[in-house]
Amino acid sequence: MTRAFLFPGQGAQSIGMGRALAEAYPAARAAFEEVDAALHSPLSRLIWEGDLDELTLTENAQPALMVTSIAALRALEAEGQGIETAAFVAGHSLGEYSALCAAGALALADTARLLRLRGQVMQAAVPVGEGAMAALLGLDVAAAETVAAEAAGGQVCEAANDNDPAQVVVSGHRAAVERAVEIAKGKGAKRALLLPVSAPFHCALMSPAAEAMAEALKEVRIARPSVPVVANVVARGVDDPDEIRRLLVAQVTGRVRWRESVEFMAAHGVDETVELGAGKALSGMVRRIAREIDTKAVGAPADVAALAGEG
């Protein structure tokens, strides 16, 4: 089997995620402790015992989902199923930072600090209520682009996430996105619905956040990853540190090309994906993109044991 490790993005968070891994594996607990220290705050307590609304705040959700993914990887490493078993790593939006950390391109403490900042500047880029995102189900990316262009009306409305052959997310000014929902229904979308997000991610409205991340990334060491990282905005494997830095900036306003990323991995022999951390959303997308790929998810000790038993 040729394996890729996948790392989820926002929306997968839940109270208690990763706790059983931390209790079962000292290396997983150490990851949570390192992130708490890096952020000078008890993020792990919020993840395990806190309020879901507080955890869902972008500045909390981003580092929280990342450390939960890294804890799952640390548990797998303890069972001999670490990064060396993967041909590629890939993450959805913030998950790209998790993937880079997993592959050794970013230190864990740096990744946590970058994601807290990323959450803060993305939230601050657009006043609350002025932006929105909507999922268009049953339309491919070309149809979604047509809908977005028609809905824009002088405002921003862009295809932000090309998730799978029949799920595209549009992002932009709230009024334009609301227009896109109605237009999509008229063009054959099975469903079109606004998403419960706090800002319009991955569109031109995020330009102030991109500028802030460019400055922050100048100060952070990026090493060559141990395995190629399939980057969201180019949908291919990259391992050059300078290119990674540029792509992380571009990713803030750029499209998450997840469908094409999975197609790239499949074309390069990947026949097994292992989703690390919270939820199984990416595994579902993979199955809709490339049915020949065997999907697994690791979020609890039993999942670690099952994967290690196969190895």
N, C-alpha and C positions, 0 to 999 in steps of 0.2 A: 504493500500500500504506500502511496505517496501522500503525505499528510500536510495539511495547512492548519495552523492555529488561527482562530477568529476571535475578535474582541468586540463586544457589544457597545452600543452608544446609548444616549439618553432615552429614557422611557422604560428601561429594563429594571430600574432600581426598585428595591423592596426592603422593608425593615427586616433585619435579621440576616441579610445576605452575607455569606462568607463566614458567619460565626462558627458553624460546625467545622468548617475547614480549619479555622484558627484554633479551635479546641482540640482537634485531632492531630494537627501538624505544627510543631514549633516554628518551622520556617514560614508557614502561612501567617501565624500570629506575629512573627517578627516583621513581616511586610506591613501589617496594620500599624504596629508600633512605630516603624520608621516614618510612615506617612503622618501619623499624629505629631511626631517630633518635628518633621519638616514644616508642617503647617502651624505649629504652636497652638494646636487645638485638638480636643478629643474627638476627632472625626469618627473613630471606630465606635465610640459610645452612641453617637447619633445614628450610625448605620445599624447598630444592633438593638438599641433600646429607645430610639428617638421618635420624633413625629414625622410621618411620611411627607407632609407638606414642606417641612423644613429640609428634609433630605432631598426633595425634588427641586429645591432652589438650584439654579444652574451651577452656582459656584460651589455647592456641596455635592450635587449629583455627579459632576464630572470627575473629581478626584476619587469619590466613593466608588463609582463603577470601575475605575481604573485599578484601585488597590484590591478590589474583590477579584478582578481578573488575574492580577499578579499573584494573589494568594492561591488561586486555583493552580496556576503554573508552578508555584513553589511546592505545592503538595504533589503534583505530578513529578517534579524533579526528584522529590524524596523517594519516589517509586520507580525511578529510572526511565521516566517518560517525558523528559524535558525538551527544551528548545531544539536540541540536536536531532530529535526525531521528526522535525518539520522541514519541508522544502521551502515554504513561504509562511509569512504571517500577514494578516490584514485585519483592519479594524474599521468600524463604521463611525465616521465623524470623530468624536473624542476617542473612540476605540483605536484610531490610528496611533495616538500617543501611547496607549497601552501596548500596542504591537511593537512600537519602537523601543519601549522599555523592556519588553519581553526578550527582544533580540539584542539587547545590550547597547543600543544606540543612545538611549537616554538613561541617566541614573534615576532610580526610583524617587528620591527626594526632589530632584529637578522636575520630574514628570508631574509630581503632585503639585508643586508650586506653579508650574506652567498652566496646569488645568484649572487651578483655583483662579488664577488671573484670567485665563481664557473665559471662564464662566462669568466673571465680573464684567469684563469689557464687552462681551457679547450681550449681556443683559443691559448694559449702560448705553449701547450703541443706538437703541431705538426706544423712545419713551413707551412705557407700558400701555398697551391698548392700541398703539398705532400700527403694529405689525401683526401678522398672523401666518400660519402655515395650514395647509389642507392636504389630505390624502385623496388622490383620485384613483379609484379602484376599477380595473377593467379597461384602462387606457394604457397604451405603451408610451414611451418617452416622446415620440414624434407627435402623437396626438395631444399629449400634455403640453408640449411646447406651443402648439397651435392654440390651445385653450388659453395658456398664459399670455400669449401675445395679444389675443383678442380681448382678454380681461384687463390688460394693463391700463389702457386709456390714459396714458401719460404718467401713470404711476409705475412702481416696481412690482412686477409679478413674474417670477422665474421658476422653471423646473429645477428644484433644489436637490432632490434625492431621486435617483433612478434606481429603485430598490430591487425590482424584479420585473418580468415581462408584463405584469398587469398591476403594478403599484408604483405610482410616481407621486412625489410630494412637491407641491408648489409653495413658494414663499414670497413675501413682499408686504406691501401696504395692506392693511386689513380690508379696506373697501375693495381693492383689486382682487384679493384672494377670495372674498365673498362672492364677487362677480364670477370668478373662475369656477367656484363650486356649482353655481347655477348653469353656467355655460357647459361644463363637463357633463352634467346630467342630461342636457339636450343633445350631447354628442355621443351618447351611448355608454357613459360610465355606469358601472353596476352600482357604485356608491361614490359619493363625494362628500367629505365631512371635514370640518375644521378640527384641528388637533389641539389638545390641551397643553400648549407650549407657551413659554413666557416671552419669546422673542422670535422674529423671523430669521432663522438661521440660514446660512449658505445662500445668500443673495447679496445684491449690491448694497443693501442697507447696512450690511455688516462692515463696510469699509473702515469706519473708525476703529473697530475691533481688530481688523487686519493690521492696521498701522501700529497699534499697541503691541500686538503679538510679534511683529517684525522687530520692534525694539527689544522686547524681552528675549527673543530667540538669539539675538546677537550676543547676548551675555552667557549663553548656555553652551556647554560642550556637547557636540553630537559626534559620536563615534560611528565607525562603519558597522552596520548591524551584522550579526553572525549568520543570518539568513535574509534574503531579500524581503523587503516590505512592499506589499502591493498598495500603492498610494491612491487615495480616493480620487484625486483630480486628474490623474493620468491613466488609471486602471492598468498599471503594469508594475513589475517589480523594480524597486530602486534600492541602491545601497551606497550611493555617494553622499557623504554628509552635507556638502553644500547644496546639492539638489534637494535633499530631504528638508533642509531649512527653508528653501524657497517654496517648496510644496506645502509645508505646514502653514505658511502665510497665505498662499493662494487658496488653501482649503477653507479658510474662514468665510470667504465670499463665493467660493467655487462649488460646483455640483459634486455631490457624493455619487460617483459612478460605480455603485455597488454591483449592479447586474454585469457590467463589463468586467469588473474586477474578478468576479467569480468565473466568468467565461475565460478570462486570461489564465486563471489557475487551472481550470479544467483542460485548456489547450496545452498546458505545460505539465500534464500528467497527474494532477491532483485528483485522487479518487476517494479521499477521506478528509472531512473537516471536523475539527474539534473546537467547539465554541466554549470559551473559558469565562467563567464568572456568572453573572446574573442572567437568567432567562434563556430562551431558546429561539428568539425572534430571527436571528441570522440563519439558524439551521433551516427554518421554514422557508426563508428566501432562497437559500441554496437549493433546496429540493425543487422549487418552482423554476429555477434557472437551469440547473444541470441535474436531471433526475438520476444520472448514473453515479453521482457522488454519494458516498455513505456519510451520513451526518451523525455526530455525537455531540453531547453537551456535558460539561464538567462544572458543577456548581456545589457539589456536596461530597463528603468522603466516600459514599457508595459509588459515585460516578468515577472517582479516582481509582478505587479498587477494581471496578469493572474494566477500565481502560488498561490498568496495569496487568490485569489478568490475561488480557489479549496479547500483551507485548512480549 
